[in-house]
């Protein structure tokens, strides 16, 4: 082999090696980001499940009846009579042009 051909082969091998290293680094970064997103998705799914369980508990007829029973046992609070409204109304505000 001539010197030029040897240098060309070594430069090509170096370029391929650097490309492989760069691609592996990118793949590693993408795998890490994917695992982070998977963990976030799992946490959000757990929150959704907790909220669904809470809603199911609130929809439970036995608890609804128990809550109504507690409300029936408490004395009703009488509200003060409402003030009569002023029958005279002000004209609507006019906007400046």
N, C-alpha and C positions, 0 to 999 in steps of 0.2 A: 504494500500500500504506500501511496505517496503521503507526504506530510500533510498536504491540503485535505486529502480524503480522510485521514486520521483525525484531523482537527474537526472536520465537518461531522464525523460520526460521534466524537466526544461532545460537541456542542448540541447535537440532536439528542443524545442520551441525557445530557444535563437538562435540556428543555423538557423532555418527557418526565424526568424525575421530579422537577419542580412543579410540573402540571399535576402529577399524581399527588404530591404533598398538598398542594393548594386544594385539590378536589377532596381529599380526605379531611382536611381542616373544615371545609365548607359542609361536608356531610355530617361531621361530628357536631358542628354548630347547629345544623338543622335538626338533628336527632335530639339534642338538648332542648331546643325550643319546642319541639313536638312533645317531649315528655313534660315540660312545664305547662303547656296548654292542656295536656291530658289531665294533669293534676288539678288545674283550675276547673276543667269541665267536671271532674269527679266531685270537687267541693261544691260547685253550683248544683249538681244533681242531688247531692245530699241535702242542700238547703231546700230544694224543691220538694224532696220527699218529706222533710220535716214539716214543711208548710202544709203539704197534703194530709199528713197525719193529724196535724193540728185542726185542719178543716174537718176531717172525718170525726174527730172528737167533738168538735162544736156542733156537728150535725147529728150527733148521737141523740135519739129521742129521749132516752132516760135522763141525760144531762139537761136537755131542754125543759123537760117536765120538772126536774129538780130546780132549775133556775126560775121557772114560773111559780113554783111553790114558794120559793123564798120571796118573790115579789109580792105574792098574795098575802104573805104573813106580815109584811111591813105596812104600817099605816100610810094611807095616801096623804100627801102633802097638798094642802089647798093653796092654790095660787091667788095672789091678790087680784082684785078686778082690774082689768086693763083700763087705762085712761082713754076717754073718748077722743077721737081724732078731731083735729081742727077742721071744720067744714070749709073754711076759707082757704083756698089754695093760691099760692103765688103764681104769677105768669111764668112760662118757661123762659129760661135764659136765652138771650140772643147772642149769637156768635158774631164776632167782629169779622168784616169781610176781608 
